[in-house]
Amino acid sequence: MPKSGRRKSIDNWNGRRIAAGEARDVHLAISESYSGLTIEIPIHIRRAREGGPVVFVTAALHGDEINGTGTIRQLLLDDEFRIVRGAVILVPVLNLLGFDRHSRYLPDRRDLNRCFPGRETGSLASRMAHAIFSEIVLRSDYGIDLHTAAIRRTNYPNVRGDLRLPAVKELAEAFGSEIIIDNVGPRKAFRPEACAAGCPTIMMEGGEVWKVEPGIVETAVRGVKNVLCSLGMLDDEPVHPRYQVAIEKTKWVRAERGGFLQFHVSPGDVVEKDQPLATNATLLGRERRVLHAPFDGVVVGMTTLPAVSPGEPVCNLGKLPKGTRPEELRRLRADEGGLEERVVEDLASNVLVVERNE
């Protein structure tokens, strides 16, 4: 993978030297409180004795998405996590103001993930984005940003990246998720702006807000280590699932009628075209509508709230590539009996799933 030509050195953090072979906790000032106190993001920087790439791993860019925070804490507490080349920048919480309020957004209701690369003289969000971008992204060669689904939704673990970029494609494949979504990303979002600045970056989505879910954390820890292995920064052997598919199209299947849902699929399920996804019924159990899969796909995400009105999203399907057989993917996952199957079972515990025979 090519290096990005970062513009800031990792061996000096605001005048504080970080020597090769050293690990340090540092802080990044991103704003001030109403009382004038400095608000700082805690960061851990770990350098190997041998030179190599610099990789950032960030979480809680949306302040309520804390599975990534749990992932980074797991890495920090892992005595076996020892890099042999390069450096890692570990940031458990980017959006500290949102995190402290258990909120996706900043106090002014702006989405920090729509404000990059930011401006030094802009709004609160823009200034925070500028500090994060200047001090973290511009010190790094590669990046991994950890997210969850939005409120009242859950996501099966998947990696997202602009696969037109060779370095991003390599990172996404190395991470080792079953599902890769080929996606450029929204305008002014963290991931595409980092890529545009010469720092190839991928994003992992998995699980729900306000939770640290064991299966999601295990998946993310494995993925981060896989990427570092691929870059020669760890001596471990990478761990990969039995299959990996790149998804180019996703579609939210939406409710046509108001009512109460009975789910027939779980996050991560591989489904076939016309397979029942959910049945919409009245509160007294009278069936109103059955939602079906519009194509062969995988359940990337779904609502966890069974009460819906017309037009509300129910199930996010990723369309399987042409020639991919759903039954073969199901067999491969079942044969492996590993982390992916356990994650499906864990996430299914968040929704009541009942099989429907048609």
N, C-alpha and C positions, 0 to 999 in steps of 0.2 A: 504494500500500500504506500502511496506517496505521502510525504509529509506536507503540512500546510504552509510552512514558513511562518510560524507564529511570530508576533511582533514583540512580545514581552517574555522575559526570562522567568523560569520557575525557581531559580536559585535565590531570588530576592523578592520578599513580600513587604512592600512599603518600608524599605530600609532594613528589614529583618532578614538576615541571611539564613537560607535553608540549604545545608551542605548535602552533598551526595551521601547516601546511606542514612539520612536523617528523616525522622517523622515529626511533624509539628502541628499543633493546633493554632490556627490563626483566625482573624476576624476581618470581615469586610463591612465597612460602614456604608449603609444604604439609605439612611434618612435620619431624621430627628423626631423625637416625640413632641407633644404639645408643651411639655415642660422643658424642652430644650436638651433632653438627654439623647445621646447618640444611640441609634439602633444599628446593631451589628449582626451579620450572619456568621454563625460559627462554621468553620471550614477545617478539614484535616488534609494536610499535604504529606504525602509519603514518597520519598525519593529512593531509588535503588542506587547502589554504588556505581553501577554501569549506566552510561547514558542510553537514551532511547526515547520513544514517543511519550508525550504527555497526554493523559486521558482524563477528562472530567466525567464524574458520575453525579448527577443532580436529581433532587426529588422535591416534591411539594411546591412546584412552580404554581400550581393551584393549591392554596393553603389547606384544603380539606382532603387532599389526595396523599395519604400518608403510608400506603404500602411501600412506596419507595424509601420513605424515611426509615421504616423498619428494616428494609434491605440494606441500607447503608450502615445502620447501627450493627447489623449482623456482620458485615464485613469488618467494621471497626473492632468488634469484639472477638474476631476470629484470629487466634494466635498463629494459625497455619497460613494466613493470608500474607505472604511475603513476596513482593515483586522483586525480580532479578534484573530488570532493565527499565529505564525510563522513570516515570512518575505518575501518580494518580492524585487527582483533586477530588475529594469526597465532600459533598455538600448535602447534608440531610434535609435542610429546609431552605429553599430559595425565597419563597414568599412568606417571610416571617410575620408580617403584619396580618396577612390572611390566616396563617397558622394559629396565631394567638387568639383569633376570633372564631376558630373552627369554620372558616369561610373560604370558598373558592376565590373570592375577589378581594381587592384592596378596600380600605375603608371608604374610598370615594367611588366604589362600585366598578372601577375599571378592572379589566382582565389583564393582568401582567403579561400573559402569553399572547397579547396582541399589540405589544408596545416596543418590540425590539427592532433595531439595536438601541433605541432610546436616544435621548438628548440630555446633555449636562444641564441645560437651562429649561427643560420642558416641565411637564406635569409631574406629580409625585410618582406615578407609574413609570413615566419616561425616564426620570432621573434614576429610579431603582434599576430599570432595564439597562441603562447606560453603564452603571457601576458594575452590574453583573457581567455584562458583555465585555467591558474593557478589562476587568480583572480576572475573569475566569475563562471565557471563550478565547480571548486573544492571547492567553498563555498556553493554549491546548492545541494538540494536533488532531484529536478525535474526541467525540462526546457521546454520552449515553444519558438520556433524560427519561426519568421514570414517572409514569402517570397511572391513574385509575380511571374508571368510568365516572361520569358526572353523577350528581345526586339522584337517587332512586333508580339507578341502573347498575349493572355489573358487566364486566368484560372478561372473556376468556383471554388468557395471556397471548398477546401478539406483538410483533415488532413492526413499526412503520418507518418508512424511509423513501427518499426519492431514488428509485433504483436506476434512473438514467445516469446517476453519478457512480462510476465504478467503485470508488472507495466506500461509498455508502452501501452499495450492494454487497461488498465483501463483509462489512461490519454486520449488516442485517443477517446474512447467512451464517456468519460465525457465531452470532448470539445464540442460535440453536433453538428458536421457537418453531413449532409446527407451522404457524401461520405468519407470513410476512405480507403486509399490505403495502403495495406500491402507491405512495401518496406523497405529493409535493409538500403539502401542509398549507395552512392559511397564511394570508399576507401578514407580515410583521410578527409571525410566531417565532419562538425561540429556535426551533430546529431548522427551518429553512434559512433563517438569517445567519445562523452559525455556519451552515453549509456555504452560503454566499460569501462569507468572510474567509473561506478556505479551511474551515474546521468541519470535516465530514461528521455528521451527527445523526444518530438514530433515536427513536423513542419507543419505549415499551409501554403498552397499556395492559392493565390487569387488575381485576377485582373491583372493589367498591370504595367509596369515600368513608372517612372516619374509622377505618379498620386497618389492622395489620394482620393479614390472613396468611397462615403458615405456608400453604401451597403456593401462593403468589410470591411470597418472599423467597422461598426455595427456588422457584423458577427464575426470579430476577437475579439472585446470587449466582446461580449456575450460569446464566447468560452473561453477566459481567465478567465472570472468570473465564468463560469461553472466549470472549472478545480479547481479553488480556493474553490468553494463551496464543491466540492467532497472531498477536502482535509481538510475540516473543517476550512478553513481560512477566509471564508466569511459567514455571516448569511443569505444571499439572497437565494431565491429559484432558482435552475437551470432552464434554458429554453431549451427545446429540440425540434427538428423537428418531424414530424409525422412518419418518417421512417429513418433508418440508414442502409447502406449496406457497407460491407467490400469488396473491389476490390483487387483481386490477380493478375490480368493481365491487362496491358494497351497496346495500340497499336496506333502508329501514322499512319493514312491513308494518303498516299502520292500521289501527282499529278503524273499521267502517261503521260500527255502531257503538253507542255507549253501553256500559255494563261492567260485569265482573268476569275476569279472565280465569280460565282453567288452562294452565300451560301443559303442553305435550312434549316440549323439548327443554333441554338444559343448555347453559353456556358451554360452548365447545363441541356440541353435538354435530356430527356430519349428517346432513339431511339430503333427501332426494326431491326432485321437482314434484310438486303437488302433495307432498307429505304434510299432514296437519301440524301446525305450529301452536295454535291456541284456539280455544273455543270461548266465544263471548256469550254470556248468559245474563238474564235478569237476576236480581237478588234472591228471587225465589227458585232459581235454577232452571228457568225456561230458556232453552237454547235460542240465540239470535243470529249468530254468524260464526263460521269456522274460518280461520285464517290459514292459508296454505303457502308452502314455499314456492316462489315463482321460478326457481331454478335449483339445480344441484348446488349445494353450498355448505358452509360451516357457520354455526351460530357464533358470531364474533362477540355479540353483546345482546342484552335484553333488559327490559324493564323488570324491576323487582316489585313494582306497585301494580297489583292486579286490577284496580279500579281505573277504567279508562273512559274517555269521551271520544267521539269521532275525530280521526286525524292524529291521535296521539301515537307515538312510536311504541311498538311492542317488541319487535325482534330485529336485530341488525344482522343481515346475512352477507357473508362474503362469497361471491360467486366462484366456484371451483374452475380452474383452467380447463379448457376443452381437452377431452380425452382422459380426465381424471375420474376414476370410478369411486363413488362414495363408499360402497361396500368394502373395497380394498383398503381405504384409509381406516375404516372402522376396524377391520381385521388386524391391520398393522398395529394400531394403538392397543387393541385388546391383547394381542400376542406379547407385546412388550410388558404390559402390566406395570408400568413405571409411573413416573411423576405426572405425565399428562393425563393418564386415566384417573389418578387420585385427585388431580385438580378439578376435572369434570365432576367427580363425585362430591367434592367439597363445595363447589359453587352451586351444585344442584340443591344443596341443603338450604339455600337462600330463597328458593321458590318451590312451591308444591307442584310436582310434575306427575301427571296421570296419563297413561297410554290411551290413545284413542284408536279404535279399530274401525276402519271404513271399508 
